[in-house]
Amino acid sequence: MHQIHMKAMAKINLGLDVVGKRPDGYHDLRMLMQTVRLFDRIRISTTRTGGIRLKSNLGFLPTDDSNLAVKAARLLMEEFGVHDGVFIDLKKYIPVAAGLAGGSTDAAAVLVGLNILFDLGLSGEELRLRGARIGADVPYCVMRGTALAEGVGDILTPLSPIPDCSVLIAKPDIRVSTKYVYTHLQLDENTVHPDIDGQVSAILRKDLRGLCGKCGNVLETVTVPAHPEIQRLKDVMREHGALASMMSGSGPTVFGIFEDTATAQKAYAAVMAGSLAKQVFLTVPFWPHPGKN
């Protein structure tokens, strides 16, 4: 095998809670993670010239080791003494810096792809352990599907799939600094925490409305006041039939969950008509099948 094609899929946070601050400065999280069928396309080819080269359809993306996909390739190739070079052709469709784990899922796809391409024999757990050295979301992006993520996001408990639904994703034309969000997050007795355990129970009951009724993201307490566009997107989605609308990660992307495609399509049209976001996608949840990417 000389090349492999991968789909690097985005994630949304159905629930995101910050339960405390760690001595190392990071935060302890409890999150309900879901993969969606919005994805980057990655083609990895072996070369005789050695080294790692990355090309992207987005000219502003870095192509050196500051790109997590390159970092992932280097990690495995150095550990296993791979002498061939690799060329990574990255077609980027997931919005950048959006709270959708775009860079992390690219890194995860490269880890999985190189494991197959060079027959390294690493298990999923072994890939996730290596992914944790690249970024907190990478282990989840290796696993994909529906999962409870704890710690800094690296302690994962796979869950059964959420019920069928449509997911509307919209990224407003603003930039949000994750560092700013966590630095300004205030946790006290007045903080309203999402019911993550209640969401897990709803998933086990296959209760989509129950799941959506408990959606929440504690980081919205920082991001929404700073960027009212996020609240406007949430409101429009709810006004047009979303069972839940919420910011993903530290933002600025907003998603809505809909019971049926027709309602989601009307909400899509409303978001587009209001010029509320430049990047808008209508998709569905993704559940992995063993041996497939």
N, C-alpha and C positions, 0 to 999 in steps of 0.2 A: 504494500500500500504506500503510495507516494503523496496522497492528499486526502483530506477529509473535510466534509461540510458540516457545520454545526449551526444550531439555532440557539442564540443566547437570549433567554426570555426574561421579561421584566417582572418585578414583584410589586404588589401593593400591600400596605399594612391595614388589615381589617380592624385591628386594634393596636394601639401603641401606648404603653404606660411606662413611666419612669418611676421606679420605686426607691431610688436613692442614689447617692454619689459615692463612688469608690475612693479608696485612699490614693489610687494612681491618677485620679482626676477624671476618669471615665465614669459613666453612669450605668447603674444596673437597670435593665429593661425587662419588660414582659410584653411580647408582641405576638400578634396572630398574623402570620405571613401567608400570602397566597400568590402563586405564579399565575400570570395571565399571558394570553397568546398575542402579545406585542413583543416583537423580537428583532434583534440584530442578526445579520447573517455573517458567518465567519467561515472563510476557507483557509485551511492551514496546509501548506505544501512544504515538502522537504526540498532543500537546495544543497548543492555541492560546495557552495562558497563559504559555508559556516556562518555563524552568527544568527542574529534575529532581526528581521526587517518587517515593519508593519506599514501598511498603506490603508488609508481610510477615505471614504467619500466626503468626509468633513475636514476641510483644510485646516481648521483651527485646533483639531485634536493633536496632542503630543504623540510622537512616535518613538520616544525613548523610554527609559525605565520608569518615568513618571506615569506612563500608561500602564494600568493594572494588567492588561493582556500581555504586554511585553514582560512585565515583572513575573507573571505566572509562568510564562515560557522559560524564562531564565532560571527560575527556581527549580523546575523539574530537570532541565537540561544539564545544569551544573551538578545536581545531586546524582544523576544517573550517568554522567559522563557522556552525554550525547554529542557526537562529533559532527553530525550533519547539521546544516543550518535549517532554519525554518522561515517561511514567508507567510505572514498573516495578512490576509485581505479582509478588512473589516468594513462591512456595509452597515452604517449606523442609522437606525430608525427610532430607537428608544430616545426620547428627549434627554439631553445632557443636563446634569446638575438639577435633577427634577424630583428626587425622592423615590425613584423607581429602580435603584440599584443597577443602573446601566453599565457603569464601569465594572462593578463587582460581577455581574452576570457574564460579561465578556471574559473576565479572568477565569471564571468557573468553566466556561465553555472551552477555553484554551487548555486548562488542566485536564478536563475529560478527553478532549480531542487528542492531545499529545500522549495521554495514557494509552489510547487506542492505536494511534499512528506508530508509536515506537514500541508497542507491546510491553509496557512497563509492569503490568500485572498488579497495579494498585487497586485496592478495594474502594468502594464509595467512602467508607470511613477514613481510610488513609488519604484520600483526596481532600476530604473536608478538613482534616488536621493540617494539611499543607495550605489549604485555602485560608485558614485562620491567620496564617503568617502574612497574608497579603492584605486582608481587610475583613472587618467584622461580618459583613453580609455575604462574603464569598462561600463559606460553608453551606449556608442555606441555598444559595444559588446553584451549588453542585447538586444538592438533594432535590430541590424544587417541590411543587405541590402545595399542600396545606400543612402548616406546622406551627407549633408554639415555640417561640425563640426566647431564651432567657439569658441572663448574664449580660454581656455586651452584644448579644445576638448570636453567640456561637454555641449555646447549649440548646440543642434542637430535639423536639419531640414530634415525630410525624403524626398527623391526624388524618382521619378519613376525609374524603373530598367534601367540599361544601355543595349544597344543592345546585342544580343547573340555574344559571342566571346570565344576564348580559351586564357588561361592565363598560361604562363610559369614562374615558380618561381625557382630561383637559389640562394642559400646562399654560398658564398665563405667561405673558411676555415680561417676566420679572425674574430677578436673581435673588436667591435666599442663601445666606451663609449659615451652614450647619453649626459652625463654631459660635456664631452670634446667637443662634436659637438656644443652644445648650448653656451658653454663658449667662443668658438673661432668664433662663427658666427658674421660676420660684416655686418650690415645693413646700407647702405648709398645710395646716389643718383645714384650710379652705379649698385646697386643690381637689377638683372632681376627677377621680380616677375611673377609667373605663373598666367595665366588668369583664375582664378577660376570661375568667373561669366560667362565667355565664355564657360567653360566646362559645367556648369549647363544648359546654353541655348542649347548646343549641345545634352545633354541628353533629354531635352524636345522635341527636333526635332528628336530624335532617330537616331542621326548622329554619328556613331562610329568613323569615320575618323576625323570628326570635334572635337570630344572629345579628341582623341589621339593627334591631332595636337597641342593641348594646354596643354598637360601634362607637369608638371614641379615640381621640389622639390628644394626649396631654400637651404635646408641643404646639398645638393650635393656640394655646394661651399666649404664646410669644409671637408666632408668625402672623396670625390673623389680624391682630391690632396694627401690626406694622405694614400689612399689605391687605387692605380691604377688598382687593380684587378676588382674593381667595374666598371670602365670605359670599361675595356676589355669585361666584360659580357654584358654591354649595347651595345657595338659595334657589338658583335657577333649576338645578337638577332636582331638588326636592319639589319645587313647584310643578315640575313636569313628570312626576311619578316615581322618583327614586325612593327606594325603601331606606336607603342611607346615602349620605354624601359626606365625604371626609377628605382631609388632606392626607397624602401618603408621605410617610417619613417626616423629614423636617421641611417638606414642601419644595417648590410651590404647587406641585401637581395636585389636582383634586380629582377624585373618582366618585362615580355614582353606581349603585347596584340596582338593577331592575329585574323584575320577575319575567318580563317577556321582551323580545326583540323590538316589537312594534313601538312600545312605549319608550324604549331606549333610543330608537331612531328619531322620535319626536323631540326628545331632550337634546340629542345631538344637533338637530336642526336649530333648536332654540339657542344653544350655545354659539353656534356658528353665526346665526342671524344677529346676535348681540355683540359680536366681535369680542367675546370675553376671553378667548384664548387663540393663539396662533397654531398650536399643535393639539389636535383633537382626534381621538381614536375610539372606535366602538369595537369591543372585543369580548372574549369569554374567558373564564378560568381555565387553567391547564392542569392536568393531572398526569404525572409521568408514568410511563410503562417501562418495566425492567428491560434494559438492553436497548432502549430507543432514546434518541435525542431530538 
